[in-house]
């Protein structure tokens, strides 16, 4: 590597993963962030690896496949916050026999039997996938980044011109903030809300497959379970809505009654960075290379490692 500093903007899962990959490859890397990692949208995520039906299709397939390999390896590290978990992905309509290509990476994928489907659900699949306990995982990435010599600064970047003046290679991982930072009107917020409860003994996940703005999901992470969810497009409000939390708990309890009485630990809101397609590309701006990496919607975690390795390839030219 050259001795030139790389500046990464943002310390959510995209920014930290890019920082780790670049620093471990020998680049001097500084991450500048407005929010601490545990205060980013990434910390609010459920989170799981799963198929990502996003554009552009071919790169997304590579990114999600590469990420699956990394998360599977991380699950062998008890300190990473990643663990392999069995569970169900179900829909209130017939999913048919065709599955996304990346779903074939799930080693034990099989169709649910009628007895295995909750009331109101028509079809689904069982399979073991990586689940990611985001607060612990973000701490893991920060430690790994610093161990590789990375510099993490709580220091917002006001403009792209400021970033270009600081480093000749800049990696833009600002999520929904890219709308303002780079003037991309195609970026929009997709508001999410989760309820975190004390785990009453749940050891499997459940995810509803739907295009609806409301869905049912729960993901166990040791002594806590993250319940979801909603996807409210063009909604910037980050205040917890009690009615939304009540709906989440009601839907989850209808599938797993033990969750109805579980102690609530916290309620969380985050803004997913929606965009028509994920943007991972180079822009030349005021003498610097700006490598954009944003627009992942609700699949930021699932795509993170693949996108980070793509960013590293672009950084090397």
C-alpha positions as CSV (number, residue, x, y, z in Angstrom):
1,X,0.0,0.0,0.0
2,X,1.0,3.6,-0.4
3,X,1.4,5.8,2.7
4,X,-1.5,8.0,1.7
5,X,-4.3,8.4,4.2
6,X,-7.7,7.1,3.4
7,X,-10.6,9.0,5.0
8,X,-13.8,7.0,5.7
9,X,-16.9,9.1,6.5
10,X,-19.4,7.3,8.8
11,X,-19.1,4.7,11.6
12,X,-22.1,2.6,11.0
13,X,-21.6,-1.0,9.7
14,X,-20.6,0.1,6.3
15,X,-18.0,2.6,7.5
16,X,-16.5,0.4,10.1
17,X,-16.3,-2.7,7.8
18,X,-14.6,-0.6,5.1
19,X,-12.2,0.7,7.7
20,X,-11.4,-2.8,8.9
21,X,-10.8,-4.2,5.4
22,X,-8.6,-1.2,4.3
23,X,-6.6,-1.0,7.6
24,X,-6.0,-4.8,7.6
25,X,-4.8,-4.5,4.0
26,X,-2.2,-1.9,5.2
27,X,-3.8,1.4,4.4
28,X,-3.5,4.2,6.9
29,X,-7.2,4.9,7.6
30,X,-9.1,7.5,9.6
31,X,-12.8,7.3,10.2
32,X,-14.6,10.5,11.0
33,X,-18.2,10.3,12.3
34,X,-20.9,12.5,13.6
35,X,-22.3,9.7,15.8
36,X,-20.6,7.1,17.9
37,X,-21.0,3.6,16.4
38,X,-23.6,2.6,19.0
39,X,-25.6,5.7,18.1
40,X,-25.8,5.0,14.4
41,X,-28.7,3.5,12.5
42,X,-26.7,0.3,12.3
43,X,-26.9,-0.2,16.1
44,X,-30.7,-0.4,15.7
45,X,-30.7,-3.2,13.2
46,X,-32.2,-6.6,14.0
47,X,-30.0,-8.0,12.4
48,X,-29.5,-11.0,10.1
49,X,-27.8,-12.1,7.0
50,X,-30.3,-12.9,4.3
51,X,-31.1,-12.6,0.6
52,X,-31.0,-9.0,-0.7
53,X,-33.4,-8.2,-3.5
54,X,-31.7,-5.0,-4.5
55,X,-30.2,-3.4,-7.6
56,X,-27.8,-3.7,-9.3
57,X,-28.5,-7.4,-9.2
58,X,-25.2,-9.0,-10.2
59,X,-23.0,-6.9,-7.8
60,X,-25.5,-7.4,-5.0
61,X,-25.3,-11.1,-5.5
62,X,-21.5,-11.0,-5.1
63,X,-21.7,-8.7,-2.1
64,X,-24.2,-10.8,-0.2
65,X,-22.4,-14.0,-1.0
66,X,-19.0,-12.6,0.1
67,X,-20.7,-11.3,3.3
68,X,-22.2,-14.7,4.1
69,X,-18.7,-16.3,4.1
70,X,-17.4,-13.6,6.4
71,X,-20.3,-13.8,8.9
72,X,-20.1,-17.6,8.9
73,X,-16.5,-17.4,9.8
74,X,-17.2,-14.7,12.5
75,X,-19.8,-17.0,14.1
76,X,-16.8,-19.1,15.3
77,X,-15.6,-16.2,17.4
78,X,-17.6,-15.9,20.6
79,X,-16.6,-12.3,21.0
80,X,-17.9,-11.1,17.6
81,X,-21.6,-10.8,18.3
82,X,-22.3,-13.1,15.4
83,X,-24.0,-16.5,15.8
84,X,-25.7,-19.1,13.6
85,X,-29.4,-19.5,14.3
86,X,-32.2,-21.7,13.0
87,X,-35.5,-20.2,12.2
88,X,-38.3,-19.5,9.7
89,X,-38.9,-17.1,6.9
90,X,-42.6,-17.1,6.0
91,X,-45.1,-15.2,3.9
92,X,-48.9,-14.7,3.8
93,X,-48.8,-15.7,0.1
94,X,-47.4,-18.6,-1.8
95,X,-43.6,-18.1,-2.3
96,X,-43.5,-20.8,-5.0
97,X,-40.6,-23.1,-5.5
98,X,-38.1,-20.6,-6.8
99,X,-35.7,-19.1,-4.2
100,X,-33.1,-16.3,-4.6
101,X,-29.7,-17.6,-5.8
102,X,-28.0,-16.6,-2.6
103,X,-30.6,-18.5,-0.5
104,X,-28.8,-21.7,-1.7
105,X,-25.9,-20.7,0.6
106,X,-28.2,-21.7,3.5
107,X,-27.0,-25.3,4.1
108,X,-30.2,-26.7,5.6
109,X,-32.8,-24.7,3.7
110,X,-36.1,-26.5,3.3
111,X,-39.8,-25.7,2.9
112,X,-41.9,-25.3,6.0
113,X,-44.6,-27.9,6.5
114,X,-48.2,-26.6,7.0
115,X,-47.8,-27.5,10.7
116,X,-44.7,-25.3,10.9
117,X,-46.5,-22.2,9.7
118,X,-48.2,-19.7,12.1
119,X,-51.8,-18.9,11.6
120,X,-52.4,-16.7,8.6
121,X,-49.2,-17.7,6.8
122,X,-49.3,-19.6,3.6
123,X,-45.7,-20.7,2.9
124,X,-42.2,-20.4,4.2
125,X,-38.8,-21.9,4.5
126,X,-36.6,-23.1,7.4
127,X,-32.9,-22.5,7.5
128,X,-29.9,-21.5,9.6
129,X,-28.4,-18.1,9.0
130,X,-26.0,-15.7,10.7
131,X,-27.7,-13.4,13.2
132,X,-25.8,-10.3,14.3
133,X,-26.1,-8.7,17.7
134,X,-25.4,-5.2,16.5
135,X,-24.2,-3.4,19.6
136,X,-21.7,-6.2,20.4
137,X,-20.8,-6.5,16.7
138,X,-20.1,-2.8,16.3
139,X,-17.8,-2.9,19.3
140,X,-16.0,-5.9,17.7
141,X,-15.5,-3.9,14.5
142,X,-14.2,-0.9,16.4
143,X,-11.7,-3.0,18.3
144,X,-10.6,-4.8,15.1
145,X,-10.2,-1.5,13.3
146,X,-8.1,0.0,16.1
147,X,-6.0,-3.1,16.4
148,X,-5.1,-2.7,12.7
149,X,-3.9,0.8,13.4
150,X,-7.1,2.7,12.4
151,X,-7.9,6.1,13.8
152,X,-11.6,6.7,14.8
153,X,-12.6,10.3,15.4
154,X,-15.9,11.7,16.7
155,X,-15.7,14.6,14.2
156,X,-18.4,15.3,11.6
157,X,-17.4,16.1,8.0
158,X,-19.3,19.3,7.0
159,X,-18.9,19.0,3.2
160,X,-17.4,16.8,0.6
161,X,-14.9,19.6,-0.2
162,X,-13.6,19.3,3.4
163,X,-13.2,15.6,2.9
164,X,-11.4,16.1,-0.4
165,X,-9.0,18.6,1.2
166,X,-8.1,16.1,3.9
167,X,-7.4,13.0,1.9
168,X,-6.9,12.0,-1.8
169,X,-9.1,8.9,-1.3
170,X,-12.4,9.3,0.6
171,X,-14.9,6.6,1.3
172,X,-18.4,7.9,1.7
173,X,-20.4,5.6,4.0
174,X,-22.9,8.2,5.3
175,X,-26.1,6.2,4.7
176,X,-29.1,8.5,4.6
177,X,-26.8,11.4,5.2
178,X,-25.5,11.1,1.7
179,X,-28.7,12.9,0.5
180,X,-27.3,16.1,1.9
181,X,-23.5,15.4,1.8
182,X,-23.4,14.6,-1.9
183,X,-26.7,16.1,-3.0
184,X,-28.2,12.8,-4.0
185,X,-32.0,13.3,-4.1
186,X,-32.5,9.6,-4.8
187,X,-31.6,8.8,-1.2
188,X,-34.5,8.7,1.2
189,X,-35.2,7.6,4.7
190,X,-37.1,4.3,5.5
191,X,-38.0,4.6,9.1
192,X,-37.6,1.5,11.3
193,X,-38.6,0.8,14.9
194,X,-37.8,-2.1,17.1
195,X,-38.7,-3.3,20.6
196,X,-36.0,-5.1,22.5
197,X,-37.2,-7.5,25.3
198,X,-35.6,-9.8,27.8
199,X,-35.4,-13.2,26.2
200,X,-38.0,-15.5,27.7
201,X,-36.3,-18.6,26.2
202,X,-36.5,-18.0,22.4
203,X,-33.8,-19.7,20.4
204,X,-35.1,-19.4,16.9
205,X,-35.7,-16.4,14.7
206,X,-38.8,-15.5,12.7
207,X,-39.0,-13.1,9.7
208,X,-42.1,-12.3,7.7
209,X,-41.4,-11.9,3.9
210,X,-43.6,-9.0,2.7
211,X,-43.5,-5.7,0.8
212,X,-45.9,-4.2,3.4
213,X,-44.9,-1.3,5.7
214,X,-45.6,-3.5,8.7
215,X,-44.2,-7.0,9.3
216,X,-43.4,-9.4,12.0
217,X,-39.9,-10.5,13.0
218,X,-38.0,-11.5,16.1
219,X,-34.3,-12.3,16.5
220,X,-32.8,-13.7,19.6
221,X,-29.4,-12.5,20.8
222,X,-28.6,-14.3,24.0
223,X,-30.5,-12.7,26.8
224,X,-32.4,-10.3,24.6
225,X,-34.7,-10.5,21.6
226,X,-35.2,-7.8,19.0
227,X,-38.8,-7.5,17.8
228,X,-39.9,-5.8,14.5
229,X,-41.0,-4.1,12.6
230,X,-42.0,-1.3,10.3
231,X,-40.6,0.2,7.1
232,X,-42.0,3.7,6.7
233,X,-40.6,5.4,3.5
234,X,-39.9,9.2,3.4
235,X,-40.3,9.4,7.2
236,X,-37.5,11.4,9.0
237,X,-39.1,11.2,12.5
238,X,-36.8,9.4,15.0
239,X,-39.1,9.6,18.0
240,X,-40.4,6.3,19.3
241,X,-44.1,5.9,18.6
242,X,-45.9,3.9,21.4
243,X,-48.6,2.7,19.0
244,X,-46.0,1.3,16.6
245,X,-44.3,-0.6,19.5
246,X,-47.6,-1.9,20.7
247,X,-48.4,-3.2,17.2
248,X,-44.9,-4.9,16.9
249,X,-45.4,-6.7,20.3
250,X,-48.9,-7.8,19.3
251,X,-47.8,-9.2,16.0
252,X,-44.9,-11.0,17.5
253,X,-47.0,-12.4,20.4
254,X,-49.5,-13.8,17.9
255,X,-46.7,-16.1,16.6
256,X,-44.7,-16.6,19.8
257,X,-46.9,-16.0,22.9
258,X,-44.0,-15.8,25.3
259,X,-43.0,-12.5,23.7
260,X,-46.3,-10.9,24.8
261,X,-45.3,-10.8,28.5
262,X,-41.5,-10.3,28.0
263,X,-39.9,-7.4,29.9
264,X,-39.3,-4.4,27.5
265,X,-35.6,-3.3,27.7
266,X,-35.7,-0.5,25.2
267,X,-37.4,0.8,22.1
268,X,-35.3,1.9,19.1
269,X,-35.7,4.0,16.0
270,X,-33.4,4.2,12.9
271,X,-33.5,5.5,9.4
272,X,-32.5,3.0,6.7
273,X,-30.9,4.6,3.6
274,X,-33.3,3.8,0.8
275,X,-32.3,4.2,-2.8
276,X,-33.4,2.8,-6.2
277,X,-30.0,1.0,-6.3
278,X,-27.0,0.6,-4.1
279,X,-24.2,3.0,-5.0
280,X,-20.7,1.6,-4.9
281,X,-18.6,3.6,-7.4
282,X,-15.8,6.2,-7.8
283,X,-16.4,9.9,-8.3
284,X,-13.5,12.3,-9.0
285,X,-14.1,15.5,-7.0
286,X,-11.7,18.4,-6.5
287,X,-8.6,16.3,-7.0
288,X,-9.8,13.4,-4.7
289,X,-11.3,10.1,-5.4
290,X,-14.6,9.7,-3.6
291,X,-15.6,6.1,-3.3
292,X,-19.4,6.1,-2.6
293,X,-20.8,3.2,-0.6
294,X,-24.4,3.9,0.4
295,X,-28.1,3.2,-0.4
296,X,-28.3,-0.3,1.1
297,X,-31.8,0.1,2.4
298,X,-32.5,-2.6,5.0
299,X,-29.7,-4.8,3.8
300,X,-26.7,-2.9,5.0
301,X,-25.5,-5.6,7.4
302,X,-26.1,-8.4,4.9
303,X,-24.0,-6.6,2.2
304,X,-21.4,-5.0,4.4
305,X,-18.4,-7.3,3.8
306,X,-18.9,-7.7,0.1
307,X,-19.2,-3.9,-0.3
308,X,-16.2,-3.3,1.8
309,X,-14.0,-5.6,-0.3
310,X,-15.3,-3.9,-3.4
311,X,-14.4,-0.5,-1.9
312,X,-10.9,-1.8,-1.2
313,X,-10.5,-2.9,-4.8
314,X,-11.6,0.5,-6.0
315,X,-9.1,2.2,-3.6
316,X,-6.3,0.2,-5.2
317,X,-7.5,1.4,-8.5
